[in-house]
């Protein structure tokens, strides 16, 4: 039988789990914030040309997300991406809606 000091289950050999000092970060995600701001601006103004950069910002923030490196309370990038895609949808949906009124090709007399 082996010695008691060599037993890996010995409680005196336990060490408290701790992450390295550089693991957690409080960095500001500017792309995520700009994407959410542009999404709100798109839904208010319905500017289709701002919708595509907003989707790119949303994709970039979701690709660059490090959920294990954020402290508690760190948000996910998926709601930001969903908001950007919905803003794109909201800006293009008026073009796809069918109107009952015929379009006038000339000015009325």
MOPAC internal coordinates of N, CA, C and O (Angstrom, degrees):
PM7 1SCF
backbone

  N    0.0000 0     0.00 0     0.00 0    0    0    0
  C    1.4360 1     0.00 0     0.00 0    1    0    0
  C    1.5316 1   109.38 1     0.00 0    2    1    0
  O    1.2310 1   120.01 1   -33.73 1    3    2    1
  N    1.3282 1   117.59 1   146.27 1    3    2    1
  C    1.4634 1   121.23 1  -177.01 1    5    3    2
  C    1.5228 1   110.79 1   -80.55 1    6    5    3
  O    1.2310 1   121.84 1   -13.64 1    7    6    5
  N    1.2989 1   114.08 1   166.36 1    7    6    5
  C    1.4626 1   119.80 1   179.96 1    9    7    6
  C    1.5269 1   109.96 1   -71.62 1   10    9    7
  O    1.2310 1   120.71 1   -22.97 1   11   10    9
  N    1.2915 1   116.24 1   157.03 1   11   10    9
  C    1.4551 1   122.02 1   179.92 1   13   11   10
  C    1.5292 1   111.46 1   -69.62 1   14   13   11
  O    1.2310 1   119.22 1   150.06 1   15   14   13
  N    1.3326 1   119.09 1   -29.94 1   15   14   13
  C    1.4665 1   122.80 1  -178.11 1   17   15   14
  C    1.5198 1   111.98 1   -70.89 1   18   17   15
  O    1.2310 1   119.72 1   158.77 1   19   18   17
  N    1.3300 1   118.14 1   -21.23 1   19   18   17
  C    1.4569 1   121.00 1  -178.98 1   21   19   18
  C    1.5253 1   112.51 1   -91.65 1   22   21   19
  O    1.2310 1   119.98 1  -178.61 1   23   22   21
  N    1.2866 1   117.65 1     1.39 1   23   22   21
  C    1.4581 1   121.41 1  -177.83 1   25   23   22
  C    1.5352 1   109.38 1   -73.11 1   26   25   23
  O    1.2310 1   118.93 1   -59.71 1   27   26   25
  N    1.3463 1   119.65 1   120.29 1   27   26   25
  C    1.4677 1   121.03 1  -178.89 1   29   27   26
  C    1.5238 1   112.74 1   -69.36 1   30   29   27
  O    1.2310 1   119.71 1   165.48 1   31   30   29
  N    1.3116 1   118.16 1   -14.52 1   31   30   29
  C    1.4594 1   120.98 1   179.70 1   33   31   30
  C    1.5216 1   112.43 1   -87.69 1   34   33   31
  O    1.2310 1   120.01 1  -175.80 1   35   34   33
  N    1.3004 1   117.58 1     4.20 1   35   34   33
  C    1.4595 1   122.01 1  -177.75 1   37   35   34
  C    1.5301 1   109.65 1   -65.20 1   38   37   35
  O    1.2310 1   120.08 1   -48.62 1   39   38   37
  N    1.3147 1   117.45 1   131.38 1   39   38   37
  C    1.4657 1   122.27 1  -176.62 1   41   39   38
  C    1.5232 1   112.50 1   -66.95 1   42   41   39
  O    1.2310 1   119.80 1   155.12 1   43   42   41
  N    1.3009 1   117.98 1   -24.88 1   43   42   41
  C    1.4679 1   119.61 1  -179.37 1   45   43   42
  C    1.5255 1   112.06 1   -74.58 1   46   45   43
  O    1.2310 1   119.76 1   164.95 1   47   46   45
  N    1.3200 1   118.06 1   -15.05 1   47   46   45
  C    1.4652 1   121.54 1   179.08 1   49   47   46
  C    1.5274 1   112.74 1   -90.08 1   50   49   47
  O    1.2310 1   120.14 1   177.68 1   51   50   49
  N    1.3217 1   117.34 1    -2.32 1   51   50   49
  C    1.4632 1   120.55 1  -178.47 1   53   51   50
  C    1.5224 1   110.52 1   -71.58 1   54   53   51
  O    1.2310 1   121.43 1   -36.31 1   55   54   53
  N    1.3202 1   114.86 1   143.69 1   55   54   53
  C    1.4691 1   121.54 1   175.61 1   57   55   54
  C    1.5205 1   107.98 1  -126.50 1   58   57   55
  O    1.2310 1   120.46 1   -38.46 1   59   58   57
  N    1.3052 1   116.72 1   141.54 1   59   58   57
  C    1.4547 1   121.57 1  -179.29 1   61   59   58
  C    1.5284 1   109.57 1   -69.90 1   62   61   59
  O    1.2310 1   120.63 1   -44.49 1   63   62   61
  N    1.3259 1   116.40 1   135.51 1   63   62   61
  C    1.4590 1   121.41 1   179.10 1   65   63   62
  C    1.5213 1   109.34 1   -74.38 1   66   65   63
  O    1.2310 1   120.59 1   -50.13 1   67   66   65
  N    1.3104 1   116.48 1   129.87 1   67   66   65
  C    1.4612 1   120.96 1   176.04 1   69   67   66
  C    1.5205 1   108.45 1  -146.63 1   70   69   67
  O    1.2310 1   121.44 1   -37.98 1   71   70   69
  N    1.3244 1   114.85 1   142.02 1   71   70   69
  C    1.4601 1   120.83 1   178.13 1   73   71   70
  C    1.5245 1   109.46 1   -80.33 1   74   73   71
  O    1.2310 1   119.64 1   -24.05 1   75   74   73
  N    1.3232 1   118.28 1   155.95 1   75   74   73
  C    1.4710 1   120.41 1   175.77 1   77   75   74
  C    1.5263 1   110.98 1   -63.03 1   78   77   75
  O    1.2310 1   120.35 1   -19.96 1   79   78   77
  N    1.3131 1   116.93 1   160.04 1   79   78   77
  C    1.4652 1   121.01 1  -178.06 1   81   79   78
  C    1.5227 1   112.26 1   -63.82 1   82   81   79
  O    1.2310 1   119.68 1   150.42 1   83   82   81
  N    1.3006 1   118.21 1   -29.58 1   83   82   81
  C    1.4599 1   120.61 1  -177.75 1   85   83   82
  C    1.5181 1   112.62 1   -89.83 1   86   85   83
  O    1.2310 1   119.72 1  -175.71 1   87   86   85
  N    1.3091 1   118.14 1     4.29 1   87   86   85
  C    1.4633 1   119.84 1  -175.18 1   89   87   86
  C    1.5222 1   111.46 1   -73.15 1   90   89   87
  O    1.2310 1   119.66 1   126.99 1   91   90   89
  N    1.3240 1   118.24 1   -53.01 1   91   90   89
  C    1.4611 1   120.20 1  -179.31 1   93   91   90
  C    1.5166 1   109.42 1   -85.06 1   94   93   91
  O    1.2310 1   121.47 1   -31.35 1   95   94   93
  N    1.3135 1   114.79 1   148.65 1   95   94   93
  C    1.4546 1   118.96 1  -178.27 1   97   95   94
  C    1.5167 1   109.60 1  -143.34 1   98   97   95
  O    1.2310 1   120.86 1   -30.68 1   99   98   97
  N    1.2936 1   115.96 1   149.32 1   99   98   97
  C    1.4523 1   122.98 1   175.75 1  101   99   98
  C    1.5180 1   108.83 1  -114.08 1  102  101   99
  O    1.2310 1   120.38 1  -126.68 1  103  102  101
  N    1.3064 1   116.89 1    53.32 1  103  102  101
  C    1.4601 1   119.41 1  -176.43 1  105  103  102
  C    1.5227 1   109.95 1   -86.48 1  106  105  103
  O    1.2310 1   121.24 1   -29.32 1  107  106  105
  N    1.3007 1   115.23 1   150.68 1  107  106  105
  C    1.4537 1   123.17 1   179.54 1  109  107  106
  C    1.5230 1   108.51 1   -87.30 1  110  109  107
  O    1.2310 1   120.27 1   -55.11 1  111  110  109
  N    1.3216 1   117.09 1   124.89 1  111  110  109
  C    1.4567 1   121.10 1   179.14 1  113  111  110
  C    1.5222 1   108.30 1   -94.66 1  114  113  111
  O    1.2310 1   120.89 1   -85.72 1  115  114  113
  N    1.3072 1   115.90 1    94.28 1  115  114  113
  C    1.4546 1   121.00 1  -176.50 1  117  115  114
  C    1.5116 1   113.71 1   -69.20 1  118  117  115
  O    1.2310 1   120.02 1   146.69 1  119  118  117
  N    1.3295 1   117.56 1   -33.31 1  119  118  117
  C    1.4631 1   119.69 1  -179.94 1  121  119  118
  C    1.5253 1   111.28 1   -67.33 1  122  121  119
  O    1.2310 1   120.39 1   141.45 1  123  122  121
  N    1.3080 1   116.86 1   -38.55 1  123  122  121
  C    1.4573 1   120.38 1   179.14 1  125  123  122
  C    1.5268 1   110.76 1   -65.57 1  126  125  123
  O    1.2310 1   120.74 1   136.66 1  127  126  125
  N    1.3166 1   116.19 1   -43.34 1  127  126  125
  C    1.4605 1   120.21 1   179.41 1  129  127  126
  C    1.5171 1   110.90 1   -66.54 1  130  129  127
  O    1.2310 1   119.98 1   137.96 1  131  130  129
  N    1.3413 1   117.63 1   -42.04 1  131  130  129
  C    1.4665 1   119.26 1   178.83 1  133  131  130
  C    1.5153 1   111.51 1   -66.13 1  134  133  131
  O    1.2310 1   120.41 1   142.65 1  135  134  133
  N    1.3447 1   116.83 1   -37.35 1  135  134  133
  C    1.4604 1   119.59 1   177.98 1  137  135  134
  C    1.5117 1   112.13 1   -63.72 1  138  137  135
  O    1.2310 1   120.16 1   139.52 1  139  138  137
  N    1.3325 1   117.31 1   -40.48 1  139  138  137
  C    1.4657 1   119.92 1   178.71 1  141  139  138
  C    1.5272 1   110.83 1   -69.55 1  142  141  139
  O    1.2310 1   120.17 1   141.72 1  143  142  141
  N    1.3313 1   117.27 1   -38.28 1  143  142  141
  C    1.4609 1   120.10 1   177.66 1  145  143  142
  C    1.5247 1   110.68 1   -64.51 1  146  145  143
  O    1.2310 1   120.50 1   134.38 1  147  146  145
  N    1.3384 1   116.66 1   -45.62 1  147  146  145
  C    1.4631 1   119.75 1   179.04 1  149  147  146
  C    1.5243 1   111.18 1   -64.18 1  150  149  147
  O    1.2310 1   119.78 1   143.99 1  151  150  149
  N    1.3285 1   118.02 1   -36.01 1  151  150  149
  C    1.4601 1   120.72 1   178.83 1  153  151  150
  C    1.5186 1   110.98 1   -63.27 1  154  153  151
  O    1.2310 1   120.46 1   137.06 1  155  154  153
  N    1.3164 1   116.73 1   -42.94 1  155  154  153
  C    1.4632 1   119.42 1   176.45 1  157  155  154
  C    1.5169 1   111.76 1   -65.00 1  158  157  155
  O    1.2310 1   120.34 1   140.17 1  159  158  157
  N    1.3201 1   116.96 1   -39.83 1  159  158  157
  C    1.4609 1   121.27 1   178.59 1  161  159  158
  C    1.5255 1   111.22 1   -65.32 1  162  161  159
  O    1.2310 1   120.43 1   142.49 1  163  162  161
  N    1.3182 1   116.78 1   -37.51 1  163  162  161
  C    1.4613 1   121.21 1   179.49 1  165  163  162
  C    1.5186 1   110.63 1   -66.72 1  166  165  163
  O    1.2310 1   120.39 1   137.68 1  167  166  165
  N    1.3326 1   116.86 1   -42.32 1  167  166  165
  C    1.4592 1   119.44 1  -178.86 1  169  167  166
  C    1.5177 1   111.81 1   -67.26 1  170  169  167
  O    1.2310 1   120.02 1   152.50 1  171  170  169
  N    1.3254 1   117.56 1   -27.50 1  171  170  169
  C    1.4587 1   120.42 1   178.53 1  173  171  170
  C    1.5254 1   110.76 1   -82.40 1  174  173  171
  O    1.2310 1   119.81 1   135.00 1  175  174  173
  N    1.3269 1   117.97 1   -45.00 1  175  174  173
  C    1.4638 1   120.93 1  -174.55 1  177  175  174
  C    1.5216 1   113.72 1   -94.76 1  178  177  175
  O    1.2310 1   119.86 1   163.16 1  179  178  177
  N    1.3285 1   117.88 1   -16.84 1  179  178  177
  C    1.4713 1   124.26 1  -176.17 1  181  179  178
  C    1.5334 1   111.67 1    56.24 1  182  181  179
  O    1.2310 1   121.05 1  -141.01 1  183  182  181
  N    1.2908 1   115.61 1    38.99 1  183  182  181
  C    1.4556 1   121.84 1   177.18 1  185  183  182
  C    1.5284 1   108.45 1   -84.78 1  186  185  183
  O    1.2310 1   120.98 1   -70.38 1  187  186  185
  N    1.3297 1   115.73 1   109.62 1  187  186  185
  C    1.4668 1   120.39 1  -175.56 1  189  187  186
  C    1.5230 1   112.47 1   -68.98 1  190  189  187
  O    1.2310 1   120.03 1   154.11 1  191  190  189
  N    1.3218 1   117.56 1   -25.89 1  191  190  189
  C    1.4567 1   120.22 1  -175.71 1  193  191  190
  C    1.5277 1   112.36 1   -75.27 1  194  193  191
  O    1.2310 1   119.92 1   158.56 1  195  194  193
  N    1.3162 1   117.77 1   -21.44 1  195  194  193
  C    1.4615 1   120.65 1   175.85 1  197  195  194
  C    1.5239 1   111.98 1   -85.61 1  198  197  195
  O    1.2310 1   120.30 1   167.69 1  199  198  197
  N    1.3285 1   117.04 1   -12.31 1  199  198  197
  C    1.4685 1   120.13 1  -175.84 1  201  199  198
  C    1.5208 1   111.60 1   -70.15 1  202  201  199
  O    1.2310 1   120.16 1   141.51 1  203  202  201
  N    1.3073 1   117.30 1   -38.49 1  203  202  201
  C    1.4678 1   119.36 1  -177.05 1  205  203  202
  C    1.5253 1   112.91 1   -68.48 1  206  205  203
  O    1.2310 1   118.55 1   135.32 1  207  206  205
  N    1.3483 1   120.37 1   -44.68 1  207  206  205
  C    1.4718 1   117.85 1   174.07 1  209  207  206
  C    1.5263 1   112.64 1   -61.98 1  210  209  207
  O    1.2310 1   120.30 1   147.69 1  211  210  209
  N    1.3202 1   117.03 1   -32.31 1  211  210  209
  C    1.4593 1   119.90 1   177.64 1  213  211  210
  C    1.5241 1   111.13 1   -63.79 1  214  213  211
  O    1.2310 1   120.30 1   138.38 1  215  214  213
  N    1.3351 1   117.03 1   -41.62 1  215  214  213
  C    1.4674 1   120.48 1   177.79 1  217  215  214
  C    1.5275 1   110.27 1   -66.16 1  218  217  215
  O    1.2310 1   120.34 1   141.62 1  219  218  217
  N    1.3232 1   116.95 1   -38.38 1  219  218  217
  C    1.4691 1   120.01 1   177.59 1  221  219  218
  C    1.5281 1   110.40 1   -64.34 1  222  221  219
  O    1.2310 1   120.14 1   138.80 1  223  222  221
  N    1.3438 1   117.34 1   -41.20 1  223  222  221
  C    1.4673 1   120.20 1   176.19 1  225  223  222
  C    1.5216 1   110.84 1   -62.69 1  226  225  223
  O    1.2310 1   120.11 1   139.69 1  227  226  225
  N    1.3352 1   117.40 1   -40.31 1  227  226  225
  C    1.4614 1   120.87 1   178.88 1  229  227  226
  C    1.5145 1   112.20 1   -65.11 1  230  229  227
  O    1.2310 1   120.53 1   137.37 1  231  230  229
  N    1.3347 1   116.60 1   -42.63 1  231  230  229
  C    1.4682 1   119.92 1   177.22 1  233  231  230
  C    1.5254 1   111.20 1   -64.50 1  234  233  231
  O    1.2310 1   120.75 1   137.93 1  235  234  233
  N    1.3163 1   116.17 1   -42.07 1  235  234  233
  C    1.4591 1   119.96 1  -179.73 1  237  235  234
  C    1.5283 1   111.59 1   -63.91 1  238  237  235
  O    1.2310 1   120.45 1   138.91 1  239  238  237
  N    1.3207 1   116.75 1   -41.09 1  239  238  237
  C    1.4672 1   118.53 1  -179.79 1  241  239  238
  C    1.5145 1   111.59 1   -70.36 1  242  241  239
  O    1.2310 1   119.69 1   148.33 1  243  242  241
  N    1.3445 1   118.19 1   -31.67 1  243  242  241
  C    1.4674 1   119.06 1   178.26 1  245  243  242
  C    1.5262 1   111.24 1   -76.45 1  246  245  243
  O    1.2310 1   119.99 1   147.75 1  247  246  245
  N    1.3301 1   117.62 1   -32.25 1  247  246  245
  C    1.4656 1   119.94 1   177.50 1  249  247  246
  C    1.5289 1   110.31 1   -71.69 1  250  249  247
  O    1.2310 1   120.19 1   141.07 1  251  250  249
  N    1.3272 1   117.25 1   -38.93 1  251  250  249
  C    1.4613 1   121.28 1  -176.47 1  253  251  250
  C    1.5215 1   113.69 1   -88.63 1  254  253  251
  O    1.2310 1   119.80 1  -170.45 1  255  254  253
  N    1.3216 1   117.99 1     9.55 1  255  254  253
  C    1.4679 1   120.31 1  -179.48 1  257  255  254
  C    1.5217 1   110.17 1   -73.89 1  258  257  255
  O    1.2310 1   120.91 1   -42.09 1  259  258  257
  N    1.3067 1   115.87 1   137.91 1  259  258  257
  C    1.4686 1   122.72 1   175.89 1  261  259  258
  C    1.5219 1   107.42 1  -123.89 1  262  261  259
  O    1.2310 1   119.57 1   -96.61 1  263  262  261
  N    1.3346 1   118.42 1    83.39 1  263  262  261
  C    1.4664 1   119.42 1  -173.82 1  265  263  262
  C    1.5215 1   113.94 1   -65.48 1  266  265  263
  O    1.2310 1   119.50 1   155.03 1  267  266  265
  N    1.3182 1   118.55 1   -24.97 1  267  266  265
  C    1.4565 1   119.44 1   179.53 1  269  267  266
  C    1.5194 1   112.26 1   -80.02 1  270  269  267
  O    1.2310 1   120.27 1   163.84 1  271  270  269
  N    1.3155 1   117.08 1   -16.16 1  271  270  269
  C    1.4646 1   120.16 1  -177.92 1  273  271  270
  C    1.5210 1   112.78 1   -94.39 1  274  273  271
  O    1.2310 1   119.62 1   171.66 1  275  274  273
  N    1.3148 1   118.33 1    -8.34 1  275  274  273
  C    1.4540 1   119.81 1   179.84 1  277  275  274
  C    1.5148 1   109.83 1   -89.04 1  278  277  275
  O    1.2310 1   120.98 1   -27.66 1  279  278  277
  N    1.3086 1   115.74 1   152.34 1  279  278  277
  C    1.4570 1   120.34 1   177.10 1  281  279  278
  C    1.5232 1   108.89 1   -76.64 1  282  281  279
  O    1.2310 1   120.66 1    -1.74 1  283  282  281
  N    1.3116 1   116.35 1   178.26 1  283  282  281
  C    1.4579 1   120.33 1  -179.21 1  285  283  282
  C    1.5165 1   109.69 1   -61.53 1  286  285  283
  O    1.2310 1   120.84 1   -38.37 1  287  286  285
  N    1.3167 1   116.01 1   141.63 1  287  286  285
  C    1.4468 1   120.69 1  -178.97 1  289  287  286
  C    1.5127 1   113.10 1    91.23 1  290  289  287
  O    1.2310 1   119.70 1   178.11 1  291  290  289
  N    1.2992 1   118.18 1    -1.89 1  291  290  289
  C    1.4547 1   120.98 1   177.44 1  293  291  290
  C    1.5160 1   110.06 1   -69.74 1  294  293  291
  O    1.2310 1   120.57 1   -49.55 1  295  294  293
  N    1.3188 1   116.51 1   130.45 1  295  294  293
  C    1.4483 1   120.32 1  -176.24 1  297  295  294
  C    1.5134 1   112.55 1   -81.60 1  298  297  295
  O    1.2310 1   121.40 1   -18.39 1  299  298  297
  N    1.2975 1   114.92 1   161.61 1  299  298  297
  C    1.4536 1   121.27 1   177.54 1  301  299  298
  C    1.5203 1   109.47 1   -87.01 1  302  301  299
  O    1.2310 1   120.34 1   -21.42 1  303  302  301
  N    1.3105 1   116.95 1   158.58 1  303  302  301
  C    1.4628 1   121.10 1   179.67 1  305  303  302
  C    1.5243 1   111.38 1   -88.28 1  306  305  303
  O    1.2310 1   119.62 1   168.83 1  307  306  305
  N    1.3158 1   118.33 1   -11.17 1  307  306  305
  C    1.4645 1   120.26 1  -177.96 1  309  307  306
  C    1.5303 1   113.67 1   -66.95 1  310  309  307
  O    1.2310 1   118.27 1   139.67 1  311  310  309
  N    1.3363 1   120.90 1   -40.33 1  311  310  309
  C    1.4689 1   118.22 1   175.17 1  313  311  310
  C    1.5279 1   112.55 1   -62.11 1  314  313  311
  O    1.2310 1   120.10 1   144.85 1  315  314  313
  N    1.3153 1   117.41 1   -35.15 1  315  314  313
  C    1.4604 1   121.06 1   176.87 1  317  315  314
  C    1.5242 1   110.36 1   -64.05 1  318  317  315
  O    1.2310 1   120.31 1   135.49 1  319  318  317
  N    1.3260 1   117.02 1   -44.51 1  319  318  317
  C    1.4595 1   120.91 1   178.96 1  321  319  318
  C    1.5240 1   110.74 1   -64.08 1  322  321  319
  O    1.2310 1   120.26 1   139.04 1  323  322  321
  N    1.3306 1   117.11 1   -40.96 1  323  322  321
  C    1.4668 1   120.61 1   178.64 1  325  323  322
  C    1.5241 1   110.77 1   -63.79 1  326  325  323
  O    1.2310 1   119.96 1   139.60 1  327  326  325
  N    1.3302 1   117.68 1   -40.40 1  327  326  325
  C    1.4603 1   120.92 1   178.43 1  329  327  326
  C    1.5210 1   110.85 1   -64.56 1  330  329  327
  O    1.2310 1   119.80 1   140.01 1  331  330  329
  N    1.3180 1   117.99 1   -39.99 1  331  330  329
  C    1.4673 1   121.33 1   179.15 1  333  331  330
  C    1.5266 1   111.31 1   -65.75 1  334  333  331
  O    1.2310 1   120.26 1   138.81 1  335  334  333
  N    1.3237 1   117.10 1   -41.19 1  335  334  333
  C    1.4686 1   120.44 1   179.11 1  337  335  334
  C    1.5266 1   110.36 1   -68.49 1  338  337  335
  O    1.2310 1   119.82 1   141.06 1  339  338  337
  N    1.3313 1   117.94 1   -38.94 1  339  338  337
  C    1.4653 1   120.49 1   177.72 1  341  339  338
  C    1.5286 1   111.16 1   -66.67 1  342  341  339
  O    1.2310 1   120.13 1   146.22 1  343  342  341
  N    1.3207 1   117.36 1   -33.78 1  343  342  341
  C    1.4644 1   120.02 1   175.97 1  345  343  342
  C    1.5240 1   110.27 1   -66.80 1  346  345  343
  O    1.2310 1   120.35 1   141.72 1  347  346  345
  N    1.3200 1   116.94 1   -38.28 1  347  346  345
  C    1.4660 1   120.59 1   175.65 1  349  347  346
  C    1.5223 1   110.14 1   -63.25 1  350  349  347
  O    1.2310 1   120.82 1   136.78 1  351  350  349
  N    1.3183 1   116.03 1   -43.22 1  351  350  349
  C    1.4645 1   121.07 1   178.57 1  353  351  350
  C    1.5260 1   110.60 1   -63.95 1  354  353  351
  O    1.2310 1   120.15 1   137.06 1  355  354  353
  N    1.3311 1   117.33 1   -42.94 1  355  354  353
  C    1.4626 1   120.89 1  -178.83 1  357  355  354
  C    1.5211 1   111.97 1   -67.50 1  358  357  355
  O    1.2310 1   119.78 1   152.22 1  359  358  357
  N    1.3161 1   118.02 1   -27.78 1  359  358  357
  C    1.4636 1   119.39 1  -179.98 1  361  359  358
  C    1.5246 1   112.26 1   -80.48 1  362  361  359
  O    1.2310 1   119.86 1   152.74 1  363  362  361
  N    1.3400 1   117.88 1   -27.26 1  363  362  361
  C    1.4595 1   120.38 1  -178.80 1  365  363  362
  C    1.5238 1   113.88 1   -98.24 1  366  365  363
  O    1.2310 1   119.07 1   166.11 1  367  366  365
  N    1.3201 1   119.38 1   -13.89 1  367  366  365
  C    1.4627 1   120.68 1  -177.19 1  369  367  366
  C    1.5368 1   112.94 1   -64.57 1  370  369  367
  O    1.2310 1   118.01 1   147.35 1  371  370  369
  N    1.3446 1   121.40 1   -32.65 1  371  370  369
  C    1.4677 1   118.11 1   176.90 1  373  371  370
  C    1.5310 1   113.33 1   -63.60 1  374  373  371
  O    1.2310 1   119.62 1   154.36 1  375  374  373
  N    1.3217 1   118.32 1   -25.64 1  375  374  373
  C    1.4618 1   120.41 1   177.93 1  377  375  374
  C    1.5230 1   111.86 1   -73.81 1  378  377  375
  O    1.2310 1   120.49 1   154.75 1  379  378  377
  N    1.3246 1   116.68 1   -25.25 1  379  378  377
  C    1.4570 1   120.93 1  -175.99 1  381  379  378
  C    1.5210 1   113.46 1   -94.11 1  382  381  379
  O    1.2310 1   120.34 1   168.62 1  383  382  381
  N    1.3150 1   116.96 1   -11.38 1  383  382  381
  C    1.4656 1   119.70 1  -178.40 1  385  383  382
  C    1.5193 1   109.97 1   -75.11 1  386  385  383
  O    1.2310 1   121.06 1   -40.04 1  387  386  385
  N    1.3342 1   115.58 1   139.96 1  387  386  385
  C    1.4615 1   121.45 1  -178.88 1  389  387  386
  C    1.5212 1   108.49 1   -90.77 1  390  389  387
  O    1.2310 1   121.13 1   -49.30 1  391  390  389
  N    1.3091 1   115.45 1   130.70 1  391  390  389
  C    1.4532 1   121.05 1   179.96 1  393  391  390
  C    1.5210 1   109.67 1  -102.56 1  394  393  391
  O    1.2310 1   120.34 1   -34.62 1  395  394  393
  N    1.3259 1   116.95 1   145.38 1  395  394  393
  C    1.4673 1   121.37 1   178.14 1  397  395  394
  C    1.5182 1   111.82 1   -82.93 1  398  397  395
  O    1.2310 1   120.11 1   162.48 1  399  398  397
  N    1.3044 1   117.39 1   -17.52 1  399  398  397
  C    1.4531 1   120.79 1  -177.89 1  401  399  398
  C    1.5240 1   109.81 1   -88.32 1  402  401  399
  O    1.2310 1   119.96 1   -48.03 1  403  402  401
  N    1.3413 1   117.68 1   131.97 1  403  402  401
  C    1.4724 1   118.93 1   177.87 1  405  403  402
  C    1.5293 1   110.46 1   -71.26 1  406  405  403
  O    1.2310 1   121.38 1   -32.74 1  407  406  405
  N    1.3062 1   114.97 1   147.26 1  407  406  405
  C    1.4610 1   119.83 1   178.30 1  409  407  406
  C    1.5194 1   109.47 1   -77.97 1  410  409  407
  O    1.2310 1   121.03 1   -41.77 1  411  410  409
  N    1.3076 1   115.63 1   138.23 1  411  410  409
  C    1.4551 1   120.12 1   177.83 1  413  411  410
  C    1.5183 1   108.94 1   -85.93 1  414  413  411
  O    1.2310 1   121.13 1   -51.66 1  415  414  413
  N    1.3276 1   115.44 1   128.34 1  415  414  413
  C    1.4598 1   119.51 1   179.39 1  417  415  414
  C    1.5174 1   111.92 1   -93.43 1  418  417  415
  O    1.2310 1   120.43 1   160.14 1  419  418  417
  N    1.3079 1   116.78 1   -19.86 1  419  418  417
  C    1.4641 1   119.67 1   178.04 1  421  419  418
  C    1.5221 1   108.73 1  -133.78 1  422  421  419
  O    1.2310 1   121.31 1   -16.65 1  423  422  421
  N    1.2979 1   115.09 1   163.35 1  423  422  421
  C    1.4619 1   119.12 1   179.66 1  425  423  422
  C    1.5218 1   109.58 1   -76.99 1  426  425  423
  O    1.2310 1   120.13 1   -40.18 1  427  426  425
  N    1.3162 1   117.36 1   139.82 1  427  426  425
  C    1.4732 1   119.17 1   179.08 1  429  427  426
  C    1.5263 1   110.98 1   -69.83 1  430  429  427
  O    1.2310 1   121.39 1   -30.29 1  431  430  429
  N    1.3250 1   114.95 1   149.71 1  431  430  429
  C    1.4740 1   120.16 1  -179.65 1  433  431  430
  C    1.4858 1   112.05 1   -88.14 1  434  433  431
  O    1.2310 1   120.10 1   180.00 1  435  434  433

